[in-house]
């Protein structure tokens, strides 16, 4: 029998239903895997919750015995440490929330618990989700389970992407069957590409943001990271739904996304945006992109050229809007109501000491950037203008989708790189989001599917983009791409 930790969630549900193994056995296998030295070396988790997981698994076994199993009963997952979990420490990977234990449950995590999921622990991330590597975490950098075969990187640890790097590393390392994540500018899709996993950012408003620590409220969206497209469809179905506690939650019916997996894409039109062929990009990225397009064509899709003319403005627009919203959202961390408090001379001194000690360098940088663009005299010149260009970016997609059903692009400009390779230049790090930020600005869904190992032996994924609230078409196309690519490679630590 396949090792329990190597099963997809879909496979595990069949085994649980047929009583080939129990939820407790499945959970225990993952807990044991988490405790190995090599797994601990990935630093995937900030807080582990084995006792809670076993209790939840036992409850799932009782429901299986009664014939009353739920949609995801007994499936052990990781929970990104941005989701508030009642009674379990929630840090957002920041020192300023080191001792924060919520008294309430986020809507999405509650939905997953209601569906029967088992929580193995809280996964690592870039501090307040600000980063593309997990290196800004106050609890140490997560490590990509993949090592590749580049002699120049033989002794160098690789990043798992970010900000959801702990989630992607845990899923890739087989120490979680799946994990929740969030995506503000690419933080699900980029780490999925770098770790050979599947990650989907749904349409803005599809999943409730209530109880998720905010970074940039008009951009943040919850989503899953999994081992297969069908698993992503299953998990997103359970995560989604209207929430009156979230004013941005969409009151729309949630389809059964799993029903779309495996359906024919004959006649589907897939757009290839010419503006995404960026000067200086690794030729292998373009080759793998073309390979993906050929796979979809062979599966029956029609490949057409499209234009997204405002793409070149996406990164500067994003790095005006996101820091501005972060500056506003993070103002609440002042040492008064919750979190770390560092005394100082007077109230202002306490504010300064608390925020100086509690926030890391990247968070402080973005707060300063955001405060600047919102300040008197600069609001019109920067923030307001960025919002106008954002509308143009959304209009580009509307025009493109009049011609096509989905869009295919790379998810990342490179495969995983070594820790320390790009860290000294924030601009280089921001460029990691070059293929992904447009979707957050436009509020559109996007899914990353692993398609191949690059020449350096590391995984590479492609992104499919869909119309707003048309995740069904995305899952249909992603399933076809997954089948054609037949990506079965495992990280060395798992394959050993």
C-alpha positions as CSV (number, residue, x, y, z in Angstrom):
1,X,0.0,0.0,0.0
2,X,1.2,3.5,-0.7
3,X,2.5,5.2,2.4
4,X,-0.3,7.1,4.1
5,X,1.7,10.3,3.9
6,X,2.0,10.1,0.1
7,X,-1.7,9.8,-0.5
8,X,-3.7,12.7,-2.0
9,X,-6.8,13.8,0.0
10,X,-9.1,12.2,-2.6
11,X,-7.3,8.9,-2.3
12,X,-7.3,9.1,1.5
13,X,-11.1,9.7,1.6
14,X,-11.6,6.4,-0.3
15,X,-9.3,4.6,2.1
16,X,-11.1,6.0,5.1
17,X,-14.5,5.2,3.7
18,X,-13.5,1.6,2.9
19,X,-11.9,1.3,6.4
20,X,-8.5,0.5,4.9
21,X,-7.1,2.7,7.7
22,X,-8.5,5.1,10.3
23,X,-8.3,8.9,10.6
24,X,-6.2,8.3,13.7
25,X,-3.7,6.2,11.8
26,X,-3.6,8.7,9.0
27,X,-3.0,11.6,11.4
28,X,-0.5,9.6,13.4
29,X,1.5,8.9,10.3
30,X,1.7,12.6,9.5
31,X,2.6,13.5,13.1
32,X,5.4,10.9,13.0
33,X,6.6,12.3,9.7
34,X,6.7,15.8,11.2
35,X,9.0,14.7,14.0
36,X,11.8,13.4,11.8
37,X,14.9,15.4,11.7
38,X,14.7,16.1,8.0
39,X,11.1,17.3,8.3
40,X,11.9,19.5,11.2
41,X,14.7,21.0,9.0
42,X,12.1,22.5,6.7
43,X,10.7,24.7,9.5
44,X,7.3,24.4,8.0
45,X,5.4,24.9,11.3
46,X,5.5,27.7,13.9
47,X,3.2,25.9,16.3
48,X,2.4,22.1,16.2
49,X,-0.8,20.8,17.6
50,X,-0.5,17.0,17.8
51,X,-2.9,16.5,20.7
52,X,-5.6,18.6,19.0
53,X,-5.1,16.7,15.8
54,X,-5.5,13.3,17.4
55,X,-8.6,14.4,19.2
56,X,-10.1,15.7,16.0
57,X,-9.1,12.4,14.2
58,X,-10.8,10.4,16.9
59,X,-14.0,12.3,16.5
60,X,-13.8,11.7,12.7
61,X,-13.3,8.0,13.3
62,X,-16.5,8.0,15.5
63,X,-18.4,9.6,12.6
64,X,-17.1,7.0,10.1
65,X,-18.2,4.3,12.5
66,X,-21.7,5.8,12.6
67,X,-21.8,6.2,8.8
68,X,-22.1,10.0,9.3
69,X,-18.8,11.1,7.7
70,X,-18.3,14.7,6.6
71,X,-16.8,16.0,3.3
72,X,-13.2,16.1,4.5
73,X,-13.4,13.9,7.6
74,X,-10.1,12.9,9.1
75,X,-7.9,14.7,6.6
76,X,-4.8,16.2,8.4
77,X,-3.9,19.7,7.1
78,X,-1.7,22.6,8.1
79,X,-3.2,26.0,8.9
80,X,-1.3,29.1,7.8
81,X,-0.4,31.1,10.9
82,X,-2.4,34.0,9.6
83,X,-5.7,32.3,10.3
84,X,-7.0,33.0,13.9
85,X,-7.6,29.7,15.6
86,X,-9.5,29.7,18.9
87,X,-7.3,28.7,21.8
88,X,-4.2,28.2,19.5
89,X,-1.5,30.8,19.3
90,X,-1.7,32.9,16.1
91,X,1.5,35.0,15.4
92,X,1.4,36.1,11.7
93,X,5.1,35.1,12.0
94,X,5.7,38.4,13.9
95,X,7.2,39.1,17.3
96,X,4.5,41.6,17.9
97,X,1.9,38.8,18.1
98,X,4.2,36.3,19.8
99,X,1.8,35.8,22.7
100,X,-1.5,36.3,20.9
101,X,-4.0,33.5,21.5
102,X,-7.4,34.3,19.8
103,X,-10.7,33.7,21.5
104,X,-12.5,33.2,18.2
105,X,-12.1,31.1,15.1
106,X,-11.7,32.5,11.5
107,X,-14.6,31.7,9.2
108,X,-12.5,29.6,6.8
109,X,-10.8,27.5,9.5
110,X,-14.2,26.9,11.1
111,X,-15.6,25.8,7.8
112,X,-12.8,23.3,7.4
113,X,-13.2,22.0,10.9
114,X,-16.9,21.7,10.3
115,X,-16.0,19.6,7.2
116,X,-14.0,17.3,9.4
117,X,-10.4,18.5,8.8
118,X,-7.7,17.7,11.3
119,X,-5.2,20.5,12.2
120,X,-1.6,19.4,12.5
121,X,-0.4,22.9,13.4
122,X,0.1,26.5,12.3
123,X,2.4,26.9,9.2
124,X,5.2,29.4,8.8
125,X,5.0,32.4,6.6
126,X,6.7,35.8,5.8
127,X,5.9,38.2,8.6
128,X,2.3,39.5,8.1
129,X,2.5,37.8,4.6
130,X,5.0,40.4,3.4
131,X,7.5,38.5,1.3
132,X,8.2,35.9,-1.4
133,X,10.6,33.5,0.5
134,X,9.4,33.1,4.2
135,X,12.8,34.7,5.2
136,X,11.0,37.6,6.9
137,X,9.4,35.3,9.5
138,X,10.4,36.0,13.1
139,X,10.5,32.2,13.6
140,X,13.1,31.3,11.0
141,X,13.1,30.7,7.3
142,X,11.2,27.7,5.9
143,X,13.3,25.5,3.7
144,X,12.2,24.0,0.4
145,X,12.2,20.2,0.5
146,X,13.6,20.2,-3.0
147,X,17.3,20.4,-3.5
148,X,17.8,20.2,-7.3
149,X,21.0,19.1,-9.0
150,X,22.7,22.4,-9.6
151,X,26.4,22.0,-8.4
152,X,26.6,25.7,-7.6
153,X,23.7,25.2,-5.1
154,X,24.7,21.7,-3.8
155,X,25.2,22.9,-0.2
156,X,22.7,25.8,-0.3
157,X,19.2,25.6,1.1
158,X,16.5,26.8,-1.2
159,X,13.5,29.0,-0.5
160,X,9.9,27.5,-0.7
161,X,8.5,30.8,-1.9
162,X,6.2,33.0,0.1
163,X,4.5,34.3,1.8
164,X,2.8,30.9,2.2
165,X,6.2,29.1,2.2
166,X,5.5,27.1,5.3
167,X,2.3,25.8,3.8
168,X,4.0,24.9,0.5
169,X,6.9,23.2,2.2
170,X,4.7,21.2,4.5
171,X,2.6,19.9,1.6
172,X,5.6,19.1,-0.6
173,X,7.4,17.4,2.3
174,X,4.4,15.2,3.0
175,X,4.0,16.5,6.5
176,X,0.5,17.8,5.7
177,X,-2.0,16.5,3.1
178,X,-2.9,20.1,2.3
179,X,-2.7,23.5,3.9
180,X,-4.5,26.8,4.0
181,X,-2.8,29.8,2.5
182,X,-3.4,33.4,1.6
183,X,-2.6,35.3,-1.6
184,X,-2.1,39.1,-1.7
185,X,0.2,39.4,-4.7
186,X,1.1,35.8,-5.5
187,X,1.6,34.2,-2.1
188,X,-0.2,30.9,-3.0
189,X,0.8,30.5,-6.7
190,X,4.5,31.4,-6.5
191,X,5.3,29.0,-3.7
192,X,3.2,26.3,-5.4
193,X,5.4,26.7,-8.5
194,X,8.6,26.5,-6.4
195,X,7.6,23.4,-4.5
196,X,5.8,21.3,-7.1
197,X,2.4,21.7,-5.5
198,X,-1.0,23.0,-6.6
199,X,-2.2,26.3,-5.3
200,X,-5.3,28.3,-6.2
201,X,-6.2,31.9,-5.4
202,X,-9.9,32.1,-5.8
203,X,-11.9,35.2,-6.9
204,X,-11.8,38.1,-4.4
205,X,-14.8,37.6,-2.2
206,X,-15.1,33.8,-2.8
207,X,-13.7,33.0,0.7
208,X,-14.3,35.0,3.8
209,X,-11.4,37.1,5.2
210,X,-13.0,37.3,8.6
211,X,-10.5,36.2,11.3
212,X,-7.5,36.2,8.9
213,X,-4.9,38.7,10.0
214,X,-5.1,41.5,7.4
215,X,-2.2,42.7,5.2
216,X,-3.9,44.5,2.3
217,X,-7.7,44.3,2.6
218,X,-8.6,44.8,-1.1
219,X,-6.0,42.3,-2.3
220,X,-5.9,39.5,0.4
221,X,-7.7,36.2,-0.4
222,X,-7.7,32.8,1.2
223,X,-7.0,29.7,-0.8
224,X,-5.7,26.1,-0.5
225,X,-2.4,24.4,-1.3
226,X,-2.6,20.7,-2.2
227,X,-1.0,17.8,-3.9
228,X,-3.5,17.6,-6.8
229,X,-6.0,19.7,-8.7
230,X,-8.9,17.6,-7.5
231,X,-7.8,18.1,-3.9
232,X,-7.7,21.8,-4.5
233,X,-11.2,21.7,-5.8
234,X,-12.4,19.7,-2.8
235,X,-10.8,22.0,-0.3
236,X,-11.8,25.3,-2.0
237,X,-15.4,24.0,-2.1
238,X,-15.4,23.6,1.7
239,X,-13.5,26.9,2.3
240,X,-15.9,29.0,0.2
241,X,-19.2,30.7,0.9
242,X,-20.9,33.9,1.9
243,X,-20.1,35.3,5.3
244,X,-22.1,38.2,6.7
245,X,-19.2,39.0,9.0
246,X,-17.1,40.0,6.0
247,X,-18.4,43.0,4.0
248,X,-16.4,41.9,1.0
249,X,-17.7,38.4,1.0
250,X,-19.7,37.6,-2.2
251,X,-23.2,36.2,-1.7
252,X,-22.9,33.6,-4.5
253,X,-23.6,29.9,-4.6
254,X,-20.6,27.6,-4.3
255,X,-20.5,25.1,-7.1
256,X,-19.1,21.6,-6.7
257,X,-15.7,22.3,-8.1
258,X,-14.7,18.7,-8.0
259,X,-17.2,17.9,-10.7
260,X,-15.2,19.8,-13.2
261,X,-12.0,17.8,-12.8
262,X,-11.4,15.4,-15.7
263,X,-13.9,17.0,-18.1
264,X,-13.0,17.7,-21.7
265,X,-11.6,21.0,-22.7
266,X,-12.2,20.5,-26.4
267,X,-13.0,23.9,-27.9
268,X,-11.9,25.9,-24.9
269,X,-9.9,29.0,-25.9
270,X,-6.7,29.6,-23.9
271,X,-5.1,33.1,-24.2
272,X,-1.4,33.7,-24.2
273,X,-0.7,37.3,-23.2
274,X,2.2,38.8,-25.3
275,X,3.1,41.3,-22.5
276,X,4.2,38.4,-20.2
277,X,7.1,37.6,-22.5
278,X,9.4,39.8,-20.4
279,X,12.9,40.8,-21.6
280,X,15.7,39.1,-19.7
281,X,13.6,36.2,-18.5
282,X,15.2,32.7,-18.5
283,X,14.7,31.1,-21.9
284,X,13.7,27.9,-20.2
285,X,10.7,29.6,-18.6
286,X,9.4,30.5,-22.0
287,X,10.1,27.0,-23.2
288,X,8.2,25.4,-20.4
289,X,5.4,27.9,-20.9
290,X,5.2,26.9,-24.6
291,X,5.2,23.2,-23.5
292,X,2.2,23.9,-21.3
293,X,0.4,25.6,-24.2
294,X,1.1,22.6,-26.5
295,X,-0.3,20.2,-23.8
296,X,-3.5,22.1,-23.7
297,X,-3.7,22.3,-27.5
298,X,-3.2,18.5,-27.7
299,X,-6.0,18.1,-25.1
300,X,-8.4,19.9,-27.5
301,X,-8.0,23.6,-26.5
302,X,-7.5,26.4,-29.0
303,X,-4.5,28.6,-28.2
304,X,-4.8,32.3,-29.1
305,X,-2.7,35.4,-28.6
306,X,-4.1,38.2,-26.4
307,X,-3.0,41.5,-25.1
308,X,-3.0,42.9,-21.6
309,X,-1.4,46.3,-22.3
310,X,-1.3,47.7,-18.8
311,X,0.7,44.7,-17.4
312,X,3.9,46.8,-17.2
313,X,2.3,49.0,-14.6
314,X,1.1,46.2,-12.3
315,X,4.1,45.9,-10.0
316,X,4.4,49.7,-9.3
317,X,0.6,49.9,-8.8
318,X,0.7,46.9,-6.4
319,X,3.6,48.3,-4.4
320,X,1.7,51.6,-3.9
321,X,-1.7,50.0,-3.0
322,X,-0.5,47.1,-0.9
323,X,1.8,49.1,1.5
324,X,-0.8,51.8,1.8
325,X,-3.4,49.3,3.0
326,X,-0.8,47.6,5.2
327,X,0.1,50.9,6.8
328,X,-3.6,51.3,7.8
329,X,-4.2,47.7,8.9
330,X,-1.0,47.5,11.0
331,X,-1.8,50.7,12.9
332,X,-3.8,48.6,15.3
333,X,-0.6,46.9,16.7
334,X,0.3,49.6,19.2
335,X,1.0,47.6,22.4
336,X,-2.3,48.7,24.0
337,X,-5.0,46.1,23.1
338,X,-3.2,42.9,22.4
339,X,0.2,41.5,21.4
340,X,3.7,42.5,22.6
341,X,4.1,45.7,24.6
342,X,7.4,47.4,25.2
343,X,7.3,50.3,27.7
344,X,8.8,53.7,26.9
345,X,8.7,57.3,28.0
346,X,5.1,58.3,27.7
347,X,2.5,56.9,25.3
348,X,4.4,57.8,22.2
349,X,7.5,56.2,23.6
350,X,5.6,53.0,24.2
351,X,4.2,53.1,20.7
352,X,7.6,53.6,19.1
353,X,9.3,50.9,21.3
354,X,6.6,48.4,20.7
355,X,6.4,48.8,17.0
356,X,10.2,49.0,16.6
357,X,10.8,45.8,18.5
358,X,7.7,44.0,17.3
359,X,7.9,44.6,13.5
360,X,10.7,43.2,11.3
361,X,12.6,45.2,8.7
362,X,10.4,44.4,5.7
363,X,7.2,45.2,7.6
364,X,8.7,48.5,8.7
365,X,9.7,49.3,5.1
366,X,6.2,48.7,3.8
367,X,4.6,50.7,6.6
368,X,6.8,53.6,5.8
369,X,6.1,53.3,2.0
370,X,2.4,53.1,2.7
371,X,2.3,56.0,5.1
372,X,4.2,58.1,2.6
373,X,1.8,57.5,-0.4
374,X,-1.2,58.2,1.8
375,X,0.2,61.4,3.3
376,X,-1.1,64.9,2.5
377,X,0.3,66.1,-0.9
378,X,1.1,62.6,-2.2
379,X,-2.3,60.8,-1.9
380,X,-3.5,62.1,-5.3
381,X,-0.1,61.7,-7.0
382,X,0.4,58.1,-5.9
383,X,-2.5,56.2,-4.3
384,X,-5.4,57.7,-6.3
385,X,-3.5,57.4,-9.6
386,X,-2.6,53.8,-8.7
387,X,-6.3,53.0,-8.2
388,X,-7.1,54.4,-11.6
389,X,-4.5,52.3,-13.3
390,X,-5.8,49.3,-11.3
391,X,-9.1,49.8,-13.0
392,X,-7.3,49.8,-16.4
393,X,-5.7,46.5,-15.5
394,X,-9.1,45.0,-14.8
395,X,-10.5,46.4,-18.0
396,X,-7.6,44.6,-19.9
397,X,-8.8,41.3,-18.5
398,X,-12.4,42.0,-19.4
399,X,-11.4,42.7,-23.0
400,X,-9.2,39.6,-23.1
401,X,-12.0,37.3,-21.7
402,X,-14.2,38.4,-24.6
403,X,-11.9,36.4,-26.8
404,X,-10.8,33.5,-24.5
405,X,-12.0,31.3,-21.6
406,X,-8.8,31.1,-19.6
407,X,-5.3,32.6,-19.8
408,X,-2.0,30.6,-19.4
409,X,1.1,32.2,-18.0
410,X,4.1,31.3,-15.9
411,X,3.5,31.5,-12.1
412,X,7.1,32.5,-11.2
413,X,10.0,34.0,-13.2
414,X,12.3,31.2,-12.0
415,X,12.6,28.0,-10.1
416,X,13.5,28.0,-6.4
417,X,16.6,30.0,-5.6
418,X,19.0,29.8,-2.7
419,X,18.5,31.5,0.6
420,X,20.6,34.7,0.4
421,X,20.7,34.9,-3.4
422,X,18.3,37.8,-3.8
423,X,17.8,39.0,-0.2
424,X,20.0,42.2,-0.4
425,X,17.9,43.8,-3.1
426,X,14.2,44.3,-2.2
427,X,13.4,45.2,-5.9
428,X,14.6,41.7,-7.0
429,X,12.4,40.1,-4.4
430,X,9.4,42.2,-5.5
431,X,9.9,41.0,-9.1
432,X,9.1,37.5,-7.9
433,X,5.4,38.6,-8.1
434,X,5.7,39.9,-11.7
435,X,3.3,37.2,-13.1
436,X,0.9,37.1,-10.2
437,X,0.0,40.6,-8.9
438,X,-2.3,41.5,-11.8
439,X,-4.8,38.9,-10.6
440,X,-5.0,40.4,-7.1
441,X,-5.4,43.9,-8.6
442,X,-8.2,42.6,-10.8
443,X,-9.8,40.3,-8.2
444,X,-9.5,37.3,-10.5
445,X,-8.9,33.6,-9.8
446,X,-5.7,31.9,-10.7
447,X,-4.3,28.4,-10.2
448,X,-0.8,27.1,-10.4
449,X,-0.2,23.5,-11.6
450,X,3.3,21.8,-11.6
451,X,4.2,20.8,-15.2
452,X,7.8,19.8,-15.2
453,X,11.2,19.6,-13.6
454,X,13.5,22.2,-15.0
455,X,17.1,21.4,-16.2
456,X,18.3,22.1,-12.6
457,X,16.0,19.4,-11.3
458,X,13.6,21.7,-9.6
459,X,9.8,21.9,-10.1
460,X,8.2,24.6,-12.3
461,X,4.5,25.4,-12.4
462,X,2.2,27.3,-14.8
463,X,-0.6,29.6,-13.9
464,X,-4.1,29.5,-15.4
465,X,-6.3,32.6,-15.0
466,X,-10.1,32.7,-15.2
467,X,-13.0,35.1,-15.2
468,X,-14.3,36.3,-11.9
469,X,-16.3,33.6,-10.1
470,X,-15.5,31.1,-12.9
471,X,-13.3,28.8,-10.9
472,X,-15.2,25.9,-12.6
473,X,-13.5,26.6,-15.9
474,X,-10.2,27.0,-14.2
475,X,-10.4,23.5,-12.6
476,X,-11.4,22.0,-15.9
477,X,-8.4,23.5,-17.6
478,X,-6.1,22.8,-14.7
479,X,-7.2,19.2,-14.5
480,X,-6.4,18.7,-18.2
481,X,-3.0,20.4,-17.8
482,X,-2.2,18.2,-14.8
483,X,-3.2,15.0,-16.7
484,X,-1.0,16.0,-19.7
485,X,2.0,17.0,-17.6
486,X,1.8,13.8,-15.4
487,X,4.0,15.4,-12.8
488,X,4.9,12.7,-10.3
489,X,8.3,13.7,-9.1
490,X,8.9,13.9,-5.4
491,X,11.4,15.9,-3.3
492,X,14.5,13.9,-2.5
493,X,13.6,13.9,1.2
494,X,10.3,12.2,0.4
495,X,11.5,9.9,-2.3
496,X,14.4,8.6,-0.2
